[in-house]
């Protein structure tokens, strides 16, 4: 079975430009039970929230995201930060969430809560953090994008920390 990774931009633009009135789409985003996957679902709000504290806690089936057993799968999304949605534009927002079990305990992959507790205790300090992101873009044939089809590229010198296609 061959997948079609293309999106019809005209159809997409038509739906993205539909009038929303005063309503806002809030895309709740969280880390799933693998600790590596992101999950999301959208909630329609009647108006744009002015603060993350105005966003409601929302639930989902944690057994479907490896975060709960099927016998007691209620899992809760607690909004912690919101950003303008660069994809849906307008007043729509992205909502970063922590996840909690039915008993109000953090899920096993909710590491943000423990980190925040430590950071709150060290609030008089001024730590520095460095994050190195590495990723590979794959072509439709699952081969690294831009690599020669029958081999490997040259040394990484020209590519290291590079931006763009030049």
Number of C-alpha atoms within 10 A of each C-alpha: 3 5 6 7 6 6 8 7 9 9 9 10 11 9 11 14 11 8 8 14 8 10 14 20 22 25 21 23 20 22 21 21 21 12 14 9 10 12 13 16 13 14 13 13 15 12 13 17 16 9 10 15 13 10 18 12 14 15 16 14 16 23 16 13 17 16 23 20 12 12 7 13 19 18 24 23 20 21 22 14 15 21 14 14 16 11 10 18 12 14 18 23 22 21 24 19 22 22 30 22 19 15 11 10 12 18 22 16 19 19 14 14 14 11 10 12 11 11 14 11 9 11 11 8 9 8 8 5 5 5 5 4 5 6 5 8 10 12 11 12 7 8 13 14 13 11 13 11 10 6 7 9 11 10 8 9 8 9 13 8 8 10 7 5 6 6
